Structure formats: structure tokens, C-alpha cells
């Protein structure tokens, strides 16, 4: 993740947020890599929950934070917490486990 992020950042002259939610382990760690260095955004991994759509929700939450005037790192941190809370507080409807975005 780090090497890919560094290469992308150098090639395009921009920061990149690399998601790590599918890497397994006890935590979901995302990396923001750019000219200023690296920053990790971590949350506990919740097994057994369908996380389909969380990337789109995460990017929308980051965009909303930026629109509200947050700096990039703050918007990412708030977006990560929003999505992580939605995963933790998911609801089960029969055999369907869905996110609780609201």
C-alpha cells in the first residue's frame, strides 16, 4: 500500500488515500500518502458484516467534510469514523446484514 501510494503521489503530484479494509486482521487501516508524508486512519475490523458500498459512502463523507470547510485530514478522519460507526451499528434483517448509514 505504501509503495503504491508513493508511486501514485509522485506520478500525479497529488495525495492518495489508499483503503485497507480488505487486508484482514483486527484493524482496517487506510493510508493518506502525499508530499507532506503519510498518515494512517484506523478502525477496528468488524467481521460478518457486508461492507458493500462503504467506499462510496466513505468518499461521500469525505467530500461532505471538505464542503463544510474541513481540511483534508480532518475530513478523512470524520469520514472514517462515520463509516466505521455505520459498520459497527449495522442492522440484520433476516439473513441480510446491512449498513446503518442513518
Secondary structure as GFF3:
##gff-version 3
##sequence-region A 1 102
A	DSSP	alpha_helix	2	12	.	.	.	ID=ss1
A	DSSP	beta_strand	16	18	.	.	.	ID=ss2
A	DSSP	beta_strand	27	34	.	.	.	ID=ss3
A	DSSP	beta_strand	37	44	.	.	.	ID=ss4
A	DSSP	alpha_helix	54	67	.	.	.	ID=ss5
A	DSSP	alpha_helix	72	88	.	.	.	ID=ss6
A	DSSP	beta_strand	91	93	.	.	.	ID=ss7
A	DSSP	beta_strand	96	98	.	.	.	ID=ss8
###
